[in-house]
Amino acid sequence: MTVHLSLTTTVQHLLFVFLLVIAPVWDYWDTQRLKRSPSSAGKIRYYKTLCSWLWVGSAIAALIVGWRVFTIRAAPAEIPWFLNHTWVRYLVIAVLLGVFLLFVAMPAGIVFWKKLTKRPRRYRSADALQALSYFLPMTQTERRWFAFLCITAGICEETLYRGFLLYYLHIAPWSLNLTVALLIAAAIFGLGHLYGGISGVVGSAIAGILLGLLFLLTGNLLLPMIFHAIFDLQKLLALRPPDAAAPARP
């Protein structure tokens, strides 16, 4: 039993170090390489690699923690500023709904309305994504892999950065204050988005806090996973679909 517990703790430590150090450094290095030499094959390779380690990491987290990695039961005393104040909970819900409406529901509604009325789209929102053009999909094959990556990120990043990290930091092997654990987990999630620069790190960290609070509100990862995946998938609405007649880039 002692050997089993020691092995489990060791694997937890290794997974934590991977998320804290190896994943951000690798992702930054790989995206910089892709930025220097963007190609369809390079993008698809990157999507496949990212999906692979996210699924493997999530499987390891589920094996060593069990189903507890997908659930949390926080007592009000563990995070009183949040669970003991109704207005704070309502504020978090309002912010999440606002983000969803602004960045997901509204763009989807505009796309649906223009298709219904047969009006052309101008794709103005795609201008804001030009800085990440080396990373975002252009061909139909890239779009399919990117969609799979978005779903993978929704499921696996929530499993790792919310479920596993909060368990690891707050329950075992560490017993940090839940607020501290939430902030550390969000910061590590932000570091995982170094390719987006400082703004990407900060924005992702804030998103990590909001998704973590949603995790605490609902007690499971289902809604954070759905919210995360849909938010990533909405980028496809802002990108002009490739012309079927146009040749794919090498």
ROVOFI-678815 format. One record per atom (N, C-alpha, C, O): y, z, x; atom name; residue in one letter. Coordinates in steps of 0.2 Angstrom, whole numbers, plus 5000, padded with zeros to 4 digits. Each point is the difference from the previous one (the first is absolute). Layout:
residues N
yy;zz;xx;semar;mardo
Y;Z;X;CA;A
...
This chain:
residues 250
yy;zz;xx;semar;mardo
4994;5000;5004;N;M
5006;5000;4996;CA;M
5006;5000;5004;C;M
5005;4996;4999;O;M
4995;5008;5007;N;T
5006;5001;5004;CA;T
5001;4993;5004;C;T
5006;4998;5000;O;T
4989;4999;5002;N;V
5000;4993;5003;CA;V
5003;4995;4995;C;V
5004;4996;5002;O;V
4994;5004;4992;N;H
5002;4995;4995;CA;H
5008;5001;4999;C;H
5003;4996;4999;O;H
4999;5011;5000;N;L
5007;5001;4999;CA;L
5004;4998;5006;C;L
5006;4997;4999;O;L
4992;5004;5007;N;S
5003;4998;5006;CA;S
5001;4993;5000;C;S
5005;4997;5002;O;S
4990;4999;4997;N;L
5000;4993;5000;CA;L
5005;4997;4995;C;L
5004;4995;5001;O;L
4996;5008;4993;N;T
5004;4998;4994;CA;T
5007;5001;5003;C;T
5005;4996;4999;O;T
4997;5010;5003;N;T
5007;5001;5003;CA;T
5002;4996;5005;C;T
5006;4997;5000;O;T
4989;5001;5005;N;T
5002;4995;5005;CA;T
5002;4993;4997;C;T
5004;4997;5003;O;T
4992;5001;4993;N;V
5001;4994;4997;CA;V
5007;5000;4996;C;V
5004;4995;5000;O;V
4997;5010;4997;N;Q
5007;5001;4996;CA;Q
5006;4999;5005;C;Q
5005;4997;4999;O;Q
4994;5007;5007;N;H
5005;5000;5005;CA;H
5001;4993;5003;C;H
5005;4997;5001;O;H
4989;4999;5000;N;L
5001;4993;5003;CA;L
5003;4996;4995;C;L
5004;4995;5002;O;L
4994;5005;4991;N;L
5004;4996;4995;CA;L
5007;5002;5000;C;L
5004;4995;4999;O;L
4998;5011;5001;N;F
5007;5002;5000;CA;F
5004;4996;5006;C;F
5005;4998;4999;O;F
4992;5003;5007;N;V
5003;4997;5006;CA;V
5000;4992;4999;C;V
5005;4997;5002;O;V
4990;5000;4995;N;F
5001;4993;4999;CA;F
5005;4998;4995;C;F
5004;4996;5002;O;F
4997;5008;4993;N;L
5006;4999;4995;CA;L
5007;5001;5003;C;L
5005;4997;4999;O;L
4995;5008;5006;N;L
5006;5002;5002;CA;L
5002;4996;5006;C;L
5006;4998;5001;O;L
4990;5000;5003;N;V
5002;4996;5007;CA;V
4997;4993;5000;C;V
5004;4995;5001;O;V
4989;5004;4998;N;I
4997;4994;5002;CA;I
5002;4995;4994;C;I
5002;4994;5002;O;I
4998;5007;4992;N;A
5001;4996;4995;CA;A
5008;4997;5000;C;A
5001;4994;5000;O;A
5004;5010;5001;N;P
5007;4998;5000;CA;P
5001;4996;5007;C;P
5003;4994;4999;O;P
4994;5008;5006;N;V
5001;4996;5007;CA;V
4997;4993;4999;C;V
5003;4995;5002;O;V
4990;5005;4996;N;W
4997;4994;4999;CA;W
5003;4995;4995;C;W
5001;4994;5002;O;W
5001;5009;4992;N;D
5004;4996;4995;CA;D
5006;4997;5003;C;D
5001;4994;4999;O;D
5003;5010;5004;N;Y
5006;4997;5003;CA;Y
4999;4995;5005;C;Y
5003;4995;5000;O;Y
4992;5006;5005;N;W
4999;4995;5005;CA;W
4997;4994;4997;C;W
5002;4994;5002;O;W
4994;5006;4993;N;D
4997;4994;4997;CA;D
5005;4996;4996;C;D
5000;4994;5000;O;D
5004;5010;4996;N;T
5005;4996;4996;CA;T
5005;4997;5005;C;T
5003;4994;4999;O;T
4999;5009;5007;N;Q
5004;4997;5005;CA;Q
4997;4993;5003;C;Q
5003;4995;5001;O;Q
4991;5006;5000;N;R
4996;4994;5002;CA;R
5000;4994;4995;C;R
5001;4994;5002;O;R
4998;5008;4992;N;L
5001;4995;4994;CA;L
5007;4998;5000;C;L
5000;4994;4998;O;L
5005;5010;5003;N;K
5007;4997;4999;CA;K
5001;4995;5005;C;K
5004;4996;4999;O;K
4993;5005;5008;N;R
5002;4996;5005;CA;R
4996;4993;4999;C;R
5003;4995;5002;O;R
4991;5005;4995;N;S
4996;4994;4999;CA;S
4998;5000;4993;C;S
4994;5001;4999;O;S
5010;4998;4996;N;P
4998;5000;4993;CA;P
4996;4994;4998;C;P
5001;4994;5002;O;P
4993;5007;4995;N;S
4996;4995;4998;CA;S
4996;5002;4994;C;S
4999;5006;4999;O;S
4998;4989;4997;N;S
4996;5002;4994;CA;S
4994;5004;5002;C;S
4998;5005;4997;O;S
4999;4992;5009;N;A
4994;5004;5002;CA;A
5001;5007;5003;C;A
4996;5004;4999;O;A
5010;4996;5004;N;G
5002;5007;5002;CA;G
5001;5005;4995;C;G
4998;5006;5000;O;G
5005;4992;4994;N;K
5002;5004;4995;CA;K
4993;5002;4996;C;K
4999;5006;4999;O;K
4997;4989;5000;N;I
4993;5002;4997;CA;I
4996;5005;5004;C;I
4997;5004;4998;O;I
5003;4995;5009;N;R
4997;5004;5004;CA;R
5003;5007;5000;C;R
4996;5005;5000;O;R
5010;4996;5000;N;Y
5004;5006;4999;CA;Y
4998;5004;4993;C;Y
4998;5005;5000;O;Y
5002;4991;4995;N;Y
4998;5003;4993;CA;Y
4993;5002;5000;C;Y
4999;5006;4998;O;Y
4996;4990;5005;N;K
4993;5002;5000;CA;K
4999;5007;5005;C;K
4997;5004;4998;O;K
5007;4996;5008;N;T
4999;5006;5004;CA;T
5003;5006;4997;C;T
4997;5005;5000;O;T
5009;4994;4996;N;L
5003;5006;4997;CA;L
4995;5003;4994;C;L
4999;5006;5000;O;L
4999;4989;4996;N;C
4995;5002;4995;CA;C
4994;5003;5003;C;C
4998;5005;4997;O;C
4999;4993;5008;N;S
4994;5003;5003;CA;S
5001;5007;5002;C;S
4996;5004;4998;O;S
5009;4998;5006;N;W
5001;5007;5002;CA;W
5002;5004;4995;C;W
4998;5006;5000;O;W
5006;4992;4995;N;L
5001;5004;4994;CA;L
4994;5002;4996;C;L
5000;5006;4998;O;L
4996;4989;5001;N;W
4994;5002;4996;CA;W
4995;5004;5004;C;W
4997;5005;4997;O;W
5002;4994;5010;N;V
4996;5004;5004;CA;V
5003;5007;5000;C;V
4996;5005;4999;O;V
5010;4996;5002;N;G
5004;5006;5001;CA;G
4999;5004;4993;C;G
4998;5006;5000;O;G
5003;4991;4994;N;S
4999;5003;4994;CA;S
4993;5002;4999;C;S
4999;5006;4997;O;S
4996;4990;5005;N;A
4993;5002;4999;CA;A
4998;5006;5004;C;A
4997;5005;4998;O;A
5006;4996;5008;N;I
4999;5005;5004;CA;I
5003;5007;4997;C;I
4997;5005;5000;O;I
5009;4994;4998;N;A
5004;5005;4996;CA;A
4996;5003;4994;C;A
4999;5006;4999;O;A
4998;4989;4997;N;A
4996;5002;4995;CA;A
4994;5004;5002;C;A
4997;5004;4996;O;A
5000;4993;5009;N;L
4993;5003;5002;CA;L
5001;5007;5003;C;L
4996;5005;4999;O;L
5010;4997;5005;N;I
5001;5006;5003;CA;I
5003;5005;4995;C;I
4999;5006;5001;O;I
5005;4992;4994;N;V
5003;5004;4996;CA;V
4997;5001;4993;C;V
5000;5005;4996;O;V
4997;4989;5002;N;G
4996;5000;4993;CA;G
5005;4998;4995;C;G
5006;4997;5002;O;G
4993;5003;4992;N;W
5004;4998;4994;CA;W
5007;5004;5000;C;W
5004;4998;4997;O;W
4996;5008;5007;N;R
5006;5004;5000;CA;R
5006;4996;5003;C;R
5006;5001;4999;O;R
4992;4993;5005;N;V
5005;4996;5003;CA;V
5004;4996;4995;C;V
5006;4998;5001;O;V
4992;5002;4993;N;F
5003;4996;4994;CA;F
5003;5005;4995;C;F
5004;4997;4996;O;F
4996;5009;5005;N;T
5002;5005;4995;CA;T
5004;5005;5004;C;T
4999;5002;5006;O;T
5005;5002;4990;N;I
5004;5005;5003;CA;I
5002;5005;4994;C;I
5002;4998;4995;O;I
4997;5009;5006;N;R
5002;5005;4995;CA;R
5005;5004;5003;C;R
4997;5005;5003;O;R
5009;4994;4997;N;A
5005;5004;5003;CA;A
5002;5005;4995;C;A
5002;4999;4994;O;A
4998;5008;5008;N;A
5003;5005;4996;CA;A
5008;5000;5001;C;A
5002;4998;5005;O;A
5001;5004;4990;N;P
5008;5000;5000;CA;P
5002;5004;5006;C;P
5005;4998;5003;O;P
4992;5007;4999;N;A
5002;5004;5006;CA;A
5000;4997;5006;C;A
5003;5001;5005;O;A
4993;4993;4996;N;E
4999;4996;5006;CA;E
5006;4996;5001;C;E
5001;4998;5006;O;E
5002;5000;4989;N;I
5006;4995;5000;CA;I
5005;5002;4995;C;I
5001;4996;4995;O;I
5001;5010;5005;N;P
5004;5002;4994;CA;P
5007;4996;4998;C;P
5001;5000;4994;O;P
5002;4997;5011;N;W
5006;4997;4999;CA;W
4998;4993;4996;C;W
5005;4998;4996;O;W
4989;5000;5003;N;F
4998;4994;4997;CA;F
4997;5002;4993;C;F
5002;4998;4995;O;F
4992;5006;5006;N;L
4996;5002;4994;CA;L
5003;5005;4995;C;L
4998;5001;4994;O;L
5007;5003;5009;N;N
5003;5005;4996;CA;N
5006;4998;4996;C;N
5003;5004;4997;O;N
5000;4990;5004;N;H
5006;4998;4997;CA;H
4999;4993;4996;C;H
4998;4995;5003;O;H
5002;5006;4991;N;T
4999;4994;4996;CA;T
5004;4994;5001;C;T
4998;4994;5000;O;T
5009;5008;5002;N;W
5005;4994;5001;CA;W
4998;4996;5006;C;W
5002;4995;5000;O;W
4995;5009;5005;N;V
4999;4996;5006;CA;V
4994;4995;4999;C;V
5000;4995;5002;O;V
4995;5008;4994;N;R
4995;4995;4998;CA;R
5002;4994;4996;C;R
4998;4994;5002;O;R
5006;5007;4994;N;Y
5003;4995;4996;CA;Y
5004;4995;5004;C;Y
5000;4994;4999;O;Y
5004;5009;5006;N;L
5004;4996;5004;CA;L
4995;4995;5004;C;L
5002;4994;5001;O;L
4993;5009;5002;N;V
4995;4996;5004;CA;V
4997;4994;4995;C;V
5000;4994;5003;O;V
4998;5008;4991;N;I
4998;4995;4996;CA;I
5005;4995;4998;C;I
4998;4994;5000;O;I
5008;5008;4999;N;A
5005;4995;4999;CA;A
5002;4995;5006;C;A
5001;4994;4999;O;A
4998;5009;5007;N;V
5001;4996;5006;CA;V
4995;4995;5000;C;V
5001;4994;5002;O;V
4993;5008;4997;N;L
4994;4995;5001;CA;L
5000;4995;4994;C;L
4999;4994;5002;O;L
5003;5008;4992;N;L
5001;4995;4995;CA;L
5005;4995;5001;C;L
5000;4994;4999;O;L
5006;5009;5004;N;G
5005;4995;5002;CA;G
4998;4995;5005;C;G
5002;4994;5000;O;G
4995;5008;5005;N;V
4998;4996;5006;CA;V
4995;4995;4997;C;V
5000;4994;5001;O;V
4995;5008;4994;N;F
4996;4995;4997;CA;F
5003;4995;4996;C;F
4999;4994;5001;O;F
5006;5008;4995;N;L
5003;4996;4996;CA;L
5005;4995;5004;C;L
5000;4994;4998;O;L
5003;5008;5007;N;L
5005;4996;5004;CA;L
4996;4995;5004;C;L
5002;4994;5001;O;L
4993;5008;5002;N;F
4996;4996;5005;CA;F
4994;4997;4998;C;F
4997;4995;5003;O;F
5000;5007;4991;N;V
4994;4997;4998;CA;V
5001;4997;4993;C;V
4999;4994;4999;O;V
5002;5010;4996;N;A
5001;4998;4993;CA;A
5005;4995;4999;C;A
4999;4995;4997;O;A
5007;5006;5006;N;M
5005;4995;4999;CA;M
4999;4993;5003;C;M
5001;4995;4996;O;M
4997;5005;5010;N;P
4998;4993;5003;CA;P
4994;4997;4996;C;P
5001;4994;4999;O;P
4994;5010;4999;N;A
4995;4997;4996;CA;A
5002;4997;4994;C;A
4998;4995;4998;O;A
5007;5009;4998;N;G
5003;4998;4994;CA;G
5004;4993;5001;C;G
4999;4996;4995;O;G
5005;5004;5010;N;I
5004;4994;5001;CA;I
4995;4994;5001;C;I
5001;4994;4998;O;I
4994;5007;5006;N;V
4995;4994;5002;CA;V
4997;4998;4993;C;V
4999;4994;4999;O;V
4999;5011;4997;N;F
4996;4998;4994;CA;F
5005;4996;4995;C;F
4998;4995;4997;O;F
5008;5008;5003;N;W
5005;4997;4995;CA;W
5002;4992;5003;C;W
5001;4996;4995;O;W
5000;5003;5011;N;K
5001;4994;5003;CA;K
4994;4995;4999;C;K
5001;4994;4998;O;K
4993;5008;5002;N;K
4995;4996;4999;CA;K
4999;4998;4992;C;K
4999;4995;4999;O;K
5003;5010;4997;N;L
4999;4999;4993;CA;L
5006;4995;4998;C;L
4998;4996;4995;O;L
5008;5005;5008;N;T
5005;4995;4998;CA;T
5000;4994;5004;C;T
5005;4996;5000;O;T
4991;5003;5005;N;K
4999;4995;5005;CA;K
5006;4999;5004;C;K
5003;4994;5001;O;K
5000;5011;5001;N;R
5006;5000;5004;CA;R
4998;5001;5007;C;R
4996;5004;5002;O;R
5007;4992;5003;N;P
4998;5001;5007;CA;P
5002;5006;5003;C;P
5005;5003;4998;O;P
4992;5000;5007;N;R
5001;5006;5003;CA;R
5004;4998;5007;C;R
4999;4995;5003;O;R
5005;5009;4999;N;R
5004;4999;5006;CA;R
4998;5004;5006;C;R
5002;4999;5006;O;R
4994;5006;4993;N;Y
4997;5004;5005;CA;Y
5005;5003;5005;C;Y
4999;5000;5006;O;Y
5007;5002;4991;N;R
5005;5004;5004;CA;R
4997;5006;5003;C;R
5002;5002;5006;O;R
4994;5002;4991;N;S
4997;5006;5003;CA;S
4996;4999;5006;C;S
4999;5004;5004;O;S
4999;4989;4997;N;A
4996;4999;5006;CA;A
5004;5000;5006;C;A
4998;5001;5006;O;A
5009;4999;4993;N;D
5005;5000;5006;CA;D
4999;5007;5004;C;D
5001;5000;5006;O;D
4998;5005;4990;N;A
5000;5007;5003;CA;A
4993;5001;5004;C;A
5000;5004;5004;O;A
4995;4991;4995;N;L
4994;5001;5004;CA;L
5000;4995;5006;C;L
4994;5000;5003;O;L
5011;4997;4998;N;Q
5000;4995;5006;CA;Q
4998;5003;5006;C;Q
4997;4997;5005;O;Q
5005;5009;4996;N;A
4999;5004;5007;CA;A
4993;5001;5001;C;A
4997;5001;5005;O;A
4999;4999;4989;N;L
4993;5001;5001;CA;L
4996;4993;4998;C;L
4994;5001;4998;O;L
5009;4994;5003;N;S
4997;4993;4998;CA;S
4994;4999;5005;C;S
4995;4997;4997;O;S
5005;5006;5009;N;Y
4994;4999;5004;CA;Y
4994;5003;4998;C;Y
4994;4999;5002;O;Y
5007;5006;4993;N;F
4994;5005;4998;CA;F
4998;4998;4993;C;F
4994;5001;4998;O;F
5011;4996;4998;N;L
4999;4999;4993;CA;L
4996;4993;4999;C;L
5001;4996;5004;O;L
4995;5003;4990;N;P
4996;4994;4999;CA;P
5004;4994;4998;C;P
5005;5001;4997;O;P
4993;4993;5005;N;M
5003;4994;4998;CA;M
4995;4996;4997;C;M
5002;4996;4995;O;M
4992;5003;5007;N;T
4995;4996;4997;CA;T
4996;5003;4995;C;T
5000;5006;4999;O;T
4996;4991;4997;N;Q
4996;5003;4995;CA;Q
4995;5004;5003;C;Q
4999;5006;4997;O;Q
4998;4992;5008;N;T
4995;5004;5003;CA;T
5003;5007;5003;C;T
4997;5005;4999;O;T
5009;4994;5004;N;E
5003;5006;5002;CA;E
5002;5005;4994;C;E
5000;5006;5001;O;E
5002;4991;4994;N;R
5002;5004;4994;CA;R
4994;5004;4997;C;R
5001;5006;4998;O;R
4993;4991;5002;N;R
4994;5003;4998;CA;R
4999;5006;5004;C;R
4998;5005;4998;O;R
5002;4994;5009;N;W
4998;5005;5004;CA;W
5006;5006;5000;C;W
4998;5006;5001;O;W
5008;4992;4998;N;F
5005;5005;4999;CA;F
4999;5004;4994;C;F
5002;5006;5000;O;F
4996;4991;4995;N;A
4999;5003;4993;CA;A
4994;5006;5002;C;A
5001;5005;4997;O;A
4994;4992;5006;N;F
4995;5005;5002;CA;F
5002;5006;5004;C;F
4998;5006;4999;O;F
5007;4992;5006;N;L
5002;5005;5004;CA;L
5005;5005;4996;C;L
4999;5006;5001;O;L
5004;4992;4994;N;C
5005;5004;4996;CA;C
4995;5005;4996;C;C
5002;5006;5000;O;C
4993;4992;4997;N;I
4995;5004;4997;CA;I
4997;5005;5004;C;I
4999;5006;4999;O;I
4999;4991;5007;N;T
4997;5005;5005;CA;T
5005;5005;5002;C;T
4998;5006;5001;O;T
5008;4993;5000;N;A
5005;5005;5002;CA;A
5001;5005;4995;C;A
5000;5006;5001;O;A
5000;4991;4993;N;G
5001;5005;4994;CA;G
4994;5005;5000;C;G
5002;5006;4999;O;G
4992;4992;5002;N;I
4994;5005;4999;CA;I
5000;5004;5007;C;I
4999;5006;5000;O;I
5001;4990;5005;N;C
4998;5003;5007;CA;C
5006;5004;5003;C;C
4998;5006;5003;O;C
5008;4992;4997;N;E
5005;5004;5002;CA;E
5001;5006;4997;C;E
5002;5005;5002;O;E
4997;4995;4991;N;E
5001;5006;4996;CA;E
4994;5005;5002;C;E
5001;5006;5000;O;E
4993;4991;5001;N;T
4995;5004;5002;CA;T
5001;5004;5006;C;T
4999;5006;5001;O;T
5004;4990;5004;N;L
5001;5003;5007;CA;L
5006;5004;5001;C;L
5000;5006;5002;O;L
5006;4991;4995;N;Y
5006;5003;5002;CA;Y
5002;5006;4995;C;Y
5004;5004;5001;O;Y
4993;4995;4993;N;R
5001;5006;4995;CA;R
4994;5004;4999;C;R
5001;5006;5002;O;R
4993;4991;4996;N;G
4995;5004;4999;CA;G
4997;5004;5007;C;G
5000;5006;5000;O;G
4999;4990;5005;N;F
4997;5003;5006;CA;F
5005;5004;5004;C;F
4998;5006;5001;O;F
5008;4992;5000;N;L
5005;5004;5004;CA;L
5002;5006;4996;C;L
5001;5005;5004;O;L
5000;4995;4990;N;L
5002;5006;4996;CA;L
4994;5005;5001;C;L
5001;5006;5001;O;L
4993;4992;4998;N;Y
4994;5004;5001;CA;Y
5000;5003;5007;C;Y
4999;5006;5001;O;Y
5001;4990;5004;N;Y
5000;5002;5007;CA;Y
5005;5005;5002;C;Y
4999;5004;5003;O;Y
5007;4994;4995;N;L
5006;5005;5002;CA;L
5000;5006;4996;C;L
5002;5005;5002;O;L
4997;4995;4991;N;H
5001;5005;4996;CA;H
4994;5005;4999;C;H
5000;5006;4998;O;H
4994;4991;5002;N;I
4994;5003;4998;CA;I
4995;5002;5006;C;I
4999;5006;5001;O;I
4999;4989;5002;N;A
4995;5001;5006;CA;A
5001;4993;5004;C;A
5000;4995;4998;O;A
5000;5006;5009;N;P
4999;5007;5004;CA;P
5007;5004;5000;C;P
5000;5006;5002;O;P
5005;4991;4996;N;W
5007;5003;5001;CA;W
5001;5003;4993;C;W
4998;4998;4995;O;W
5007;5007;5005;N;S
5002;5003;4993;CA;S
5008;5000;5000;C;S
5003;5005;4999;O;S
5000;4989;5002;N;L
5007;5000;5000;CA;L
5003;5001;4993;C;L
4996;4998;4995;O;L
5010;5004;5005;N;N
5003;5000;4993;CA;N
5000;4993;4997;C;N
5001;4995;5003;O;N
4998;5005;4990;N;L
4999;4993;4997;CA;L
5006;4996;5001;C;L
4999;4994;5001;O;L
5007;5009;4999;N;T
5006;4996;5000;CA;T
5000;4997;5007;C;T
5002;4994;5001;O;T
4997;5010;5004;N;V
5000;4997;5007;CA;V
4994;4995;5001;C;V
5002;4995;5003;O;V
4993;5006;4994;N;A
4994;4995;5001;CA;A
5002;4993;4996;C;A
4999;4995;5003;O;A
5005;5006;4992;N;L
5002;4994;4996;CA;L
5005;4996;5004;C;L
5000;4994;5001;O;L
5005;5009;5003;N;L
5005;4997;5004;CA;L
4997;4997;5006;C;L
5001;4994;5002;O;L
4994;5009;5001;N;I
4996;4998;5006;CA;I
4996;4993;4998;C;I
5001;4995;5004;O;I
4996;5006;4991;N;A
4996;4994;4997;CA;A
5004;4994;4999;C;A
4999;4994;5001;O;A
5007;5007;4996;N;A
5005;4995;4998;CA;A
5003;4997;5006;C;A
5001;4994;5001;O;A
5000;5010;5004;N;A
5003;4998;5007;CA;A
4995;4995;5003;C;A
5002;4995;5003;O;A
4991;5007;4997;N;I
4995;4996;5003;CA;I
4999;4994;4997;C;I
4999;4995;5003;O;I
5002;5005;4990;N;F
5000;4994;4996;CA;F
5005;4995;5002;C;F
5000;4994;5001;O;F
5006;5009;5000;N;G
5006;4996;5002;CA;G
4999;4997;5007;C;G
5002;4994;5001;O;G
4995;5010;5004;N;L
4999;4997;5006;CA;L
4995;4994;5000;C;L
5000;4996;5004;O;L
4995;5004;4991;N;G
4996;4995;4999;CA;G
5003;4993;4998;C;G
4997;4995;5000;O;G
5010;5005;4999;N;H
5003;4994;4998;CA;H
5006;4999;5005;C;H
5005;4998;4999;O;H
4993;5003;5008;N;L
5005;4999;5005;CA;L
5002;4992;5000;C;L
5006;4999;5003;O;L
4990;4997;4995;N;Y
5002;4993;5000;CA;Y
5006;4998;4996;C;Y
5003;4995;5001;O;Y
4999;5010;4994;N;G
5006;4999;4996;CA;G
5006;5003;5003;C;G
5005;5000;4997;O;G
4995;5002;5010;N;G
5005;5003;5003;CA;G
5002;5007;4997;C;G
4996;5003;4996;O;G
5010;5000;5006;N;I
5001;5007;4998;CA;I
5001;5000;4992;C;I
4998;5005;4997;O;I
5005;4990;5000;N;S
5000;5000;4993;CA;S
4994;5000;4996;C;S
4999;5003;4995;O;S
4996;4993;5008;N;G
4993;5000;4998;CA;G
4997;5007;5000;C;G
4996;5002;4996;O;G
5005;5001;5010;N;V
4997;5007;5001;CA;V
5002;5005;4995;C;V
4997;5003;4997;O;V
5010;4997;5002;N;V
5003;5005;4996;CA;V
4999;4998;4993;C;V
4998;5005;4996;O;V
5002;4989;5002;N;G
4998;4998;4993;CA;G
4993;5002;4998;C;G
4999;5002;4995;O;G
4997;4997;5010;N;S
4992;5001;4999;CA;S
4999;5008;4999;C;S
4996;5002;4996;O;S
5008;5001;5008;N;A
4999;5008;5000;CA;A
5002;5002;4994;C;A
4997;5005;4997;O;A
5009;4993;5000;N;I
5002;5002;4994;CA;I
4995;4998;4994;C;I
4999;5004;4996;O;I
4999;4990;5004;N;A
4995;4998;4996;CA;A
4994;5005;5000;C;A
4997;5002;4995;O;A
5001;5000;5011;N;G
4994;5004;5001;CA;G
5001;5007;4997;C;G
4996;5003;4997;O;G
5011;5000;5003;N;I
5001;5006;4997;CA;I
4999;4999;4992;C;I
4997;5005;4997;O;I
5006;4990;5001;N;L
5000;4999;4992;CA;L
4992;4999;4998;C;L
4998;5003;4995;O;L
4999;4993;5009;N;L
4992;4999;4998;CA;L
4997;5007;5001;C;L
4995;5001;4996;O;L
5006;5003;5009;N;G
4997;5006;5001;CA;G
5002;5005;4994;C;G
4995;5003;4998;O;G
5011;4997;5000;N;L
5002;5004;4994;CA;L
4996;4997;4993;C;L
4998;5004;4996;O;L
5001;4990;5004;N;L
4997;4997;4994;CA;L
4992;5002;5001;C;L
4997;5002;4994;O;L
5001;4999;5012;N;F
4993;5002;5001;CA;F
4999;5007;4997;C;F
4995;5002;4997;O;F
5010;5003;5005;N;L
5000;5007;4998;CA;L
5001;5000;4993;C;L
4997;5005;4996;O;L
5007;4991;5001;N;L
5001;5000;4992;CA;L
4994;4999;4996;C;L
4998;5003;4996;O;L
4998;4991;5006;N;T
4995;4998;4997;CA;T
4993;5003;5002;C;T
4995;5001;4996;O;T
5005;5002;5010;N;G
4994;5003;5002;CA;G
4995;4995;5003;C;G
4994;5003;5002;O;G
5007;4991;4998;N;N
4995;4995;5003;CA;N
5004;4994;5002;C;N
5006;4999;4999;O;N
4991;4996;5005;N;L
5003;4995;5003;CA;L
5001;4993;4996;C;L
5002;4995;5002;O;L
4995;5006;4992;N;L
5000;4994;4996;CA;L
5007;4996;4999;C;L
5001;4995;5002;O;L
5003;5009;4995;N;L
5007;4997;4999;CA;L
5004;4998;5007;C;L
5003;4995;5000;O;L
4996;5010;5005;N;P
5003;4997;5006;CA;P
4997;4994;5003;C;P
5004;4996;5002;O;P
4990;5003;4997;N;M
4997;4994;5002;CA;M
5002;4994;4996;C;M
5002;4995;5003;O;M
4998;5006;4991;N;I
5003;4994;4995;CA;I
5007;4998;5002;C;I
5002;4995;5001;O;I
5002;5010;4999;N;F
5007;4999;5002;CA;F
5001;4997;5006;C;F
5004;4995;5001;O;F
4993;5007;5004;N;H
5000;4998;5007;CA;H
4998;4992;5000;C;H
5004;4996;5003;O;H
4990;5003;4994;N;A
4998;4993;5001;CA;A
5005;4995;4996;C;A
5001;4995;5002;O;A
5001;5007;4992;N;I
5004;4996;4996;CA;I
5007;4999;5004;C;I
5003;4994;5000;O;I
5000;5011;5003;N;F
5006;4999;5003;CA;F
4999;4995;5006;C;F
5005;4996;5001;O;F
4989;5004;5003;N;D
4999;4996;5005;CA;D
4999;4993;4997;C;D
5003;4995;5003;O;D
4994;5004;4992;N;L
4998;4994;4997;CA;L
5006;4996;4997;C;L
5000;4994;5000;O;L
5005;5010;4999;N;Q
5006;4997;4997;CA;Q
5004;4995;5005;C;Q
5004;4996;4998;O;Q
4995;5005;5008;N;K
5003;4996;5005;CA;K
4998;4992;4999;C;K
5003;4996;5002;O;K
4991;5003;4995;N;L
4998;4993;4999;CA;L
5004;4997;4995;C;L
5001;4994;5000;O;L
5002;5010;4995;N;L
5005;4997;4995;CA;L
5006;4997;5003;C;L
5003;4996;4998;O;L
4999;5008;5008;N;A
5006;4998;5003;CA;A
4999;4994;5005;C;A
5005;4997;5002;O;A
4989;5001;5000;N;L
4999;4995;5004;CA;L
4998;4993;4996;C;L
4996;5000;4996;O;L
5007;4995;5006;N;R
4999;4993;4997;CA;R
4993;4998;5002;C;R
4997;5000;5005;O;R
4999;4999;4989;N;P
4993;4998;5001;CA;P
5000;4993;5004;C;P
5004;4996;4999;O;P
4991;5003;5006;N;P
5000;4994;5004;CA;P
4998;4994;4996;C;P
4997;5000;4994;O;P
5006;4995;5008;N;D
4999;4993;4996;CA;D
4993;4998;5002;C;D
4998;5000;5005;O;D
4998;4999;4989;N;A
4993;4998;5001;CA;A
4999;4994;5004;C;A
4995;4998;5004;O;A
5011;4997;4996;N;A
4999;4994;5003;CA;A
5002;5001;5008;C;A
4999;4995;5004;O;A
5004;5010;4997;N;A
5003;5001;5007;CA;A
4994;5002;5005;C;A
4996;5004;4998;O;A
5004;4994;5008;N;P
4994;5002;5004;CA;P
5001;5007;5003;C;P
5006;5002;5001;O;P
4989;5001;4999;N;A
5000;5007;5003;CA;A
5002;5000;5007;C;A
4998;4996;5004;O;A
5006;5009;4998;N;R
5002;5001;5007;CA;R
4993;5002;5004;C;R
4996;5003;4998;O;R
5004;4995;5009;N;P
4994;5002;5004;CA;P
5000;5007;5001;C;P
4996;5002;5004;O;P
